[in-house]
Amino acid sequence: MSTKTNEWITLTELQLLRLVGPYPEAADAEKQVEKIKGAGHVVSIFYSGFNGFSVLDENDPKQFQLALSLRQRAKPWKSWSEA
């Protein structure tokens, strides 16, 4: 059984940018954010230790519903620099 948590955390774009160094997969998530925003769409960013980063396009009806579901149970991310 994995020791990684399945708890979801919601992130802002700035918080995601701060994670690019320590989490190499954050760079891929940032590319997805730029692509979605480049299309003029609204983006939501989530992370869990078990599932990794999830970048959702809220202008897509299915992704919007998923973002709503995740947002209901996700906690905001707090970094040591924001405390």
Secondary structure, 3 states (H helix, E strand, C coil): CCCCCCCCEEECHHHHHHHCCCCCHHHHHHHHHHHHHHCCCCEEEEEECCCEEEEEECCCHHHHHHHHHHHHHCEECCCHHHC
